[in-house]
Amino acid sequence: MICEGLAPIPLPAADAAGLRSRLLQRVGGSARRHAGLITVRAGDGSWRTVIAGVRSKLLHEGAHGASVLIELAAGATLPVHRHQHLEEGIVLRGALQLGELNLLPGDYHVSPPGSRHGRISSRSGGLAYLRGSSLGNTRAALGELLGGLLPGAGPAAHTVLAADGGWETIADGVERKILWRAGDIVSRFFRLAPGGRLPAHAHDCEEECMMLSGDAYFGDLLLQAGEFHLAPRGSEHGEISSEHGALAFVRGHELVPWATRA
């Protein structure tokens, strides 16, 4: 009723044209900044059955494996396999069992190339994000299954539990937790308190992000819990901020703010 009682305010033709022009400029600028960025919303994409009780959704396919969501129903099991790529995983919901290891939401697990995974199961059901997976590539998946039949555990896997420490403050209202380093590539969690901000920056390599909880703006692009985002080399992000708080996994080079670039 309030809206019905509000009358539009007529604008002079010159003012209306100027307002329209400014809005179109802002829309065009946003489109140019987002060019090349890949965002997969929670409702995007389709699920495919891997084996009975296990399904996956492709988020991005790269040169070093795919980024996927994988969901195990209660009682489902993935067979023994040997990793072709560095594979990182984060439990998003439920729980996964890797031998005697029980992984819960927020727990991180990384398996180097050549490492051998025993059976992965879920007693109660679970959802995880994987990066560096062979899922979606039949030939690579078969290779990993055959590799799992060979003896030897290979390089050691590494686990960082959600309850572990290691958080460091890097800006007002922003904390970082390093998970894994491979040369100059860093995998880490960023935790933003409400009102937390990180400066605008460019990417000199591909940067991958999975929003684990909360929401944050990357410039004028809003990412919410359960959404995936990839910024290719040469792209840029505006200021990162969160009104309500956020927890995100980010893999790429260290952030270099525009103000400190040579």
Secondary structure, 3 states (H helix, E strand, C coil): CHHHHCCCCCCCHHHHHHHHHHHHHHHHHHHHHHCCCEEECCCCCCEEEEECCEEEEEEEEECCEEEEEEEECCCCEECCEECCCCEEEEEEEECEEECCEEECCCCEEEECCCCEECCEECCCCEEEEEEEECCCCHHHHHHHHHHCCCCCCCCCCEEECCCCCCEEEEECCEEEEEEEEECCEEEEEEEECCCCEECCEECCCCEEEEEEEEEEEECCEEEECCCEEEECCCCEECCEECCCCEEEEEEECCCCEHHHCC
